[in-house]
Each structure stands twice: as structure tokens, then as C-alpha cells.
């Protein structure tokens, strides 16, 4: 028995804002919308929540269906509910976001599904309020990077300080002073200097580091101030 049959009905959608870091640039994953209105236009990865699933389950299903990506940990950003946000019908969207490391395997996977990456500074006009969602998600990630360590899941096990700085520059979308960055990141005592060097950039090379997993997790819980 439908106890709410005399109530207004509307759709609930999920939009997945997936940022990717490829060791150099921060990128956004989009695809060509599959349905009208705006069929074929660039869109965030999204669709409708089914009657028998939660929003989080829907986001996992939708991301896999349209990009092939699995095991991506997404967090809820916010709900977008403007009455006129979707000309197709009254629809609210619960946006989810994630920041992942992009390697050749992931690139091949999303390409096979027809999804594509755009550098964050060159994101085209997206449908509906998806550009607004993207901006809001970028601000949230900046806030997280400001108070929590970032990089454990986004860098190789061994990395150089310039590579770590590249990650923060990609998130903050501005250049950082190398001396200040080095001094700040070393002050938190969450990375361990190795005897190995990365010599791909020069003969002299740059020392490799790795994260101290235990200290990293502690700082994730307690937080810190990473203003540069």
C-alpha cells in the first residue's frame, strides 16, 4: 500500500565528481550524457538512484557502469536541489567526490568506456549545475589538504619532494615556493628520506622519500595546519 500516493514525486540523481592526479596535473573525469535533455553533451558521471538502492550504492554502480572504475572511495559533497536545475523533470542530485591516482591502466579503462579526462584549468562547459559542483568539490579538497595530509593514496610508494609539491600545487592550483614547502612538509615528520635517488630528471638526481604510515594516519585523525 502506497501511503504517500497523494504526495508530489521527483527524481533523485547521483553525480560523481572524480578528480585524478597523474603525477603532473589535476584532472576531471567526464562523459557524454546518454539521455535527453542534453544527450551527447559533456557531463559529470551521473544517473538516477534506483528504488532499491542507497545513494552510496548508486554512486558505486553508476561509476562502474560509465567508467569501469571500481573500489573508488567517494565522499558525499552536498545536495543540489534548485527547483529549475534540471529541465527534464524535478530532480535533486546528491553529489559525491573523490581524488584518485591516474595510471595507464585507469586511463585505458575509462577510455574504453568513452569517458575522458580534462585538465582542471581547461574543464569545458558542463550541463546543468555540474560546473558549480566541480568548483564546490575543488574547494572541499583544498580544505582537506589544508588540515589533513594528502598523498599516501595519490603517489607511488617512493617519491621525490618535487613530486609531492606537484600534488599540492595541483590541488591549490598555484605555484608554491620549494624552500617553504620543503621546510613545512618536513616539520610534520610524516615522510622518511631514503638512500635511493630518482635520476630521471638529472644526473645528480633527487632523493626519494616514503610516507611513515603510522604517523600519517595519526595526523589524518588529529589534523594540522598546512598553510604555505
N, C-alpha and C positions, 0 to 999 in steps of 0.2 A: 504493500500500500504506500502510495506517494503522499506523505503528509504535507509536502510543500508544493503540490501541483499548481496552486494558485499564486505562487511566487515567481518573480522575474528570474529568468535564467540567462547565463552568459558563459563564455568560454574561459578556460584557464590555460595559459601557454607557459612554456619554459624557454628562455633564451640563454644560451651558453656563451659566455664571453671568455674565449680561450686565447690567452696570450702565450706566445712561445719565444724562448730565448735560444739563439743559435751560436752562442759564443761571441757574437758581434752586435746583433740588433735585436730589438724587441718587436715582435710581430703579432698581428691579429688574424685569427682564423675565420674565414667567411665562406659562404657558398651561395649558389644561385637559388633563389626561392623556388620551391616546387609547385606552389599553388597560387591561384588568384586571390586577392588582387596583388599586383606587382610580380607576377610569375616571371622568373628569369632574372629579376633584379638582385643585386648583392644584399645579403642579409647575414646577421649573426646566425649561428647554428641553433635552430629552434623549431618547435612544433607544439602540438596540443597535448595536455595531460589526459591520459585515458581515465575512464571512470573507476577502474580498479587499481590504480597505482598512486603512489605519493609523488610529490614534486621532485624529490631527490631521485626516486626510481625512474621517473620520466626523463630527467636530465641525463642519466646514465644510458638509457635506451636510445634517446634521440642523438646523443653524441656518437655512439657506436654506429647507429644506422646511417648517419650522414657523413661521418668522417672515418669510421673504422677504429677510432681511438677507444681504448678500454683502460680501466684502472686509473682514471684521472680523478684526483680528489678535488671536488668542486665545493665552494662555499657559497652560501646564499648572500646576494648583494642587497637587493631591495625589491619591492613590488611596484610595478608601474601600472597605474590604474586610471589614467586620464580617460574620460568618457569617450573622447573622439580620437583616441590613439590609433585605432585600427578601423579603417573604413569597411572592412569585410563584415564585422559584427562586433557587438560589445564584447571586449576581451581584455582581461588583465594578464600581465605577464610577470612571472617570478624569475628574476634574473639570477643566474649562477655564474661564478667566475673561477678561473684557475690560471696559474702560471706554470708552464711546463718547459722542460728542456727539449729542444728540437734537434733530432739527429737524422741521418739519412733514411733510417727505417721509418720514422714517423712521416718524413716528407713524402716518401713513396706511398705510404698507406693513405694519407689524406688526398694525394694526387689521384690515386686510383678511384677514389670516391667522388672526385670532381670538386673537392674543397680546395681552397687556396689561401696562402699567407700574404698579407700586406704589411710592409714596414709601418710601424705605428705613426710615423710622421707623414705617411702617404696613404692613410686609410681613405678610401673613396666615400662618396655619399651613400649611406645605407638606408634601407627602408624604415618607415615608421619612426620610432624613437631610438633606434639602435645606435646611432652616433652618441646620443645622450647617455645611453647605458655604458658605452665604451669609455667615455670620459669619466663617468662615476666610478667605474671599476678601476681605471688607472689611478684615480685619487685614492681609492681604498688600498691598492697595492703600495703606493707611495707611503701611506700612513703606516702600513705594516712594516715596510723596510726601515722606517724612521725609528720604530720602537722594538722590532724583533729582528734577529739575524736572518739573513736570506742567503741562499746559495748552496746549501747542502744537497738539495734535490735538483739544482739547476746547473751544476758544474761537474766536470769529471772528478774522480776521486783525488787526482793530483792536478793542481792548477797553479798558475803564477798570480802574483798580486795584480799585475796589469789586467789579467782576465777577470779577476774578481771586481776590479774597478770598472771594467767594461759593463758588467752586470748592473752595478749600481748606477752608472751613467745612463744605461738603457732605461732603467726604472724611473730615475729622476728626470730623464730627457734633458740633461745638461752636462757639460764637462766638469770634472772635479779635479782639484789640484792634487797631483800624485803624492807630494810630501804630506799634505794634510790627511789624505786618505790612508796612506800607509801608517802614519802615526796613530790615527783613530782606530783603525781595524786591529792593529797590534795591541792596543791598550786593553782590548776586551779579552785577550788571551784565549781565543777560540780556534786559532789556526796554528799548526805545527810546521815549522820550517824543516824541509828535508835536505839531504845532501845532494840530491839529484838536481839537474838543471834542464830547462827546456831551451834547446839551442836552435829551434826552428826559425826564430826571428833574427838571430845574430850569432856570431862565433862565440862571443862572451857568454851569451845565454842569460836566462833569468832563473833564480831558484824556484823550485816547486814547493808548494805547501799542501797540506791536507787539513780538514777540519778535525778538531777534537770533539768527537761526537757527544761525549758526556757533558762537557762544558757548553757546547752548542745548545743542547736540549735544556740545560738549566737556564740559559739566557732567553730561550724561547718562552719559558714559563714566567720568568721574573721581568723580562723586558730590559731595555736600555735606551740611551739617548744617542742616536747616530746622526745628529745634525752636523753637516760639513759646510 
